[in-house]
């Protein structure tokens, strides 16, 4: 069994459990709907957290395999899976070594998770591995600001933020990594909003990328 001890952040998990409900009410739930619209077939979700995506999958999805390394969040995801309208199987694992065979999924979903992966290039390579040719990656991520000055502020804040936020990197240019991993990425929607009252508005991207046939 994969050792997931380095992925345990119980303090962050307890905090996330509390603040995620507020984030949903402040616009995140709507963005989840947009990200997942039109999906069908067998889906792998990377870093499922406490399972907040599960209620947004369309009924055309036949199965979701939801990978989550953090024990507390995974237990919450298992409870959320019981309430989902599509079949969801929650499994222990991490983005750098997905517990799945090559080319077995019709799409992958990554939401608010690629910011916290230690090796995002390795994670995207794993996502490519488990997807069928022509399949999609759907993503919703907060990213480095397009404003150079704000980007420098994010650079300064990221070390402290990462320690408090389960490894989250405020300044990650996620779209650049997706392109470098060999995906054909559509120009993503850039969204600015404040998911929490005490957090300033910041940049997010929402979009899709496809594996070339």
C-alpha positions in Angstrom: 0.0 0.0 0.0 1.3 3.5 -0.8 2.6 5.4 2.2 0.4 8.6 2.5 1.9 9.8 5.7 3.5 12.9 4.1 0.1 14.0 2.8 -1.6 14.2 6.2 -2.5 17.8 7.2 -5.1 17.3 9.9 -5.2 20.9 11.0 -5.7 22.1 7.4 -8.3 19.4 6.8 -10.4 20.6 9.8 -10.1 24.2 8.7 -11.0 23.3 5.1 -14.1 21.4 6.3 -15.3 24.6 8.0 -14.4 27.2 5.3 -15.4 25.2 2.2 -19.1 25.7 2.8 -18.7 29.4 2.8 -16.6 29.2 -0.4 -19.4 27.2 -2.1 -21.9 30.0 -1.3 -19.6 32.7 -2.6 -19.4 31.3 -6.1 -17.3 28.1 -6.0 -20.4 25.8 -6.4 -21.3 27.7 -9.6 -17.8 27.2 -11.0 -17.9 23.5 -10.2 -21.1 23.3 -12.3 -19.4 25.0 -15.3 -16.3 22.8 -15.0 -18.2 19.5 -15.0 -20.9 20.3 -17.5 -21.2 17.8 -20.3 -18.9 15.1 -18.9 -19.8 11.5 -19.5 -18.4 8.0 -19.1 -15.7 7.1 -16.5 -14.0 9.9 -14.7 -11.0 10.1 -12.4 -11.0 13.0 -9.9 -7.6 14.1 -8.6 -7.5 15.3 -5.0 -11.2 15.0 -4.3 -10.9 16.7 -0.9 -14.2 16.4 1.1 -16.2 15.5 -2.1 -17.8 18.8 -2.9 -17.6 18.1 -6.7 -19.7 14.9 -6.3 -23.1 16.7 -6.3 -22.3 18.5 -9.5 -21.5 15.6 -11.9 -24.1 15.2 -14.6 -26.0 11.9 -14.8 -24.3 11.0 -18.0 -21.2 10.1 -15.9 -21.2 6.3 -15.3 -18.5 6.3 -12.5 -16.2 8.6 -10.7 -13.0 7.3 -9.1 -12.1 9.9 -6.6 -8.5 9.9 -5.4 -7.7 11.6 -2.1 -4.5 11.2 0.1 -5.6 13.0 3.3 -7.3 10.7 5.7 -9.8 13.1 7.3 -10.8 14.6 3.9 -11.1 11.2 2.4 -13.5 10.1 5.1 -15.7 13.2 4.4 -15.5 12.4 0.7 -16.8 8.8 1.4 -19.8 10.2 3.2 -20.4 12.7 0.3 -20.2 9.8 -2.2 -23.2 8.1 -0.5 -25.3 11.1 -1.3 -24.1 11.6 -4.9 -26.5 11.0 -7.9 -23.8 9.2 -9.8 -21.6 6.2 -8.7 -18.5 7.5 -6.8 -15.8 5.3 -5.5 -13.3 7.1 -3.2 -9.8 5.6 -3.1 -6.6 6.4 -1.2 -3.8 7.6 -3.3 -2.0 10.7 -4.6 -1.5 12.6 -7.8 2.1 11.5 -8.3 1.2 7.8 -8.5 -2.5 7.4 -9.4 -4.0 4.0 -8.4 -5.3 3.3 -11.9 -4.4 1.5 -15.1 -3.2 3.1 -18.3 -5.8 4.6 -20.6 -8.9 3.7 -18.6 -10.7 7.0 -18.2 -12.8 9.2 -20.4 -11.9 12.4 -18.5 -10.0 13.7 -15.5 -11.0 16.4 -13.1 -8.7 18.6 -11.0 -10.2 21.4 -9.0 -8.3 23.5 -6.4 -5.7 20.8 -6.2 -2.9 21.3 -8.7 -1.8 24.3 -6.7 -0.9 22.0 -3.8 0.8 19.2 -5.6 4.5 19.1 -4.9 5.5 18.0 -8.4 2.8 19.3 -10.7 4.6 18.0 -13.8 4.7 14.4 -12.5 1.0 14.7 -11.5 0.0 15.8 -15.0 2.1 13.0 -16.5 0.1 10.6 -14.4 -3.2 12.1 -15.5 -2.1 11.7 -19.1 -1.2 8.1 -18.4 -4.6 7.1 -17.1 -6.6 8.9 -19.8 -7.7 7.5 -23.2 -6.4 9.2 -26.3 -8.6 12.2 -27.1 -9.8 12.4 -23.5 -10.2 15.7 -21.5 -8.8 17.2 -18.4 -11.3 19.6 -16.8 -9.8 22.0 -14.3 -10.7 24.9 -12.0 -7.6 26.3 -10.2 -6.5 29.5 -8.5 -3.3 30.7 -10.2 -0.6 33.4 -10.4 -2.0 36.8 -11.2 -1.6 38.3 -14.6 -0.7 41.6 -12.9 3.2 41.6 -12.4 3.0 43.5 -9.1 0.4 41.2 -7.7 2.4 38.2 -8.9 5.3 39.4 -6.8 3.1 39.8 -3.8 2.0 36.2 -4.3 5.6 35.1 -4.6 6.3 36.7 -1.2 3.2 35.2 0.5 3.5 31.7 -0.9 6.0 30.2 1.5 3.9 31.1 4.6 0.6 30.4 2.8 1.9 27.0 1.7 2.8 25.9 5.2 -0.7 27.0 6.5 -2.7 25.8 3.5 -1.7 22.2 3.0 1.0 22.9 0.4 -0.9 25.4 -1.7 1.1 27.6 -4.0 -0.6 30.9 -4.7 1.9 31.8 -7.5 1.7 28.7 -9.7 1.1 29.2 -13.4 -1.0 26.1 -13.8 -2.0 26.6 -17.5 1.7 26.7 -18.4 2.3 23.4 -16.7 -0.7 21.8 -18.5 0.6 22.9 -21.9 4.1 21.7 -21.0 2.6 18.3 -20.2 1.5 17.9 -23.8 -2.2 18.7 -23.5 -3.9 20.8 -26.1 -5.4 23.4 -23.8 -8.2 25.7 -24.8 -7.8 29.3 -23.7 -9.2 29.1 -20.1 -11.7 31.4 -18.6 -10.0 33.7 -16.1 -12.2 34.4 -13.1 -11.5 36.9 -10.2 -13.5 36.4 -7.0 -13.1 36.1 -3.3 -14.1 32.6 -2.1 -13.8 33.7 1.5 -14.7 37.0 3.3 -11.2 37.4 4.7 -9.4 36.6 1.4 -9.0 39.3 -1.3 -10.2 38.6 -4.8 -7.7 36.6 -6.7 -7.3 34.9 -10.1 -8.7 31.5 -11.0 -8.8 29.7 -14.3 -11.5 27.3 -15.5 -11.2 25.3 -18.6 -10.4 22.1 -20.4 -7.5 20.5 -22.1 -7.4 17.5 -24.4 -4.9 14.7 -25.1 -4.1 14.6 -28.8 -5.3 11.6 -30.6 
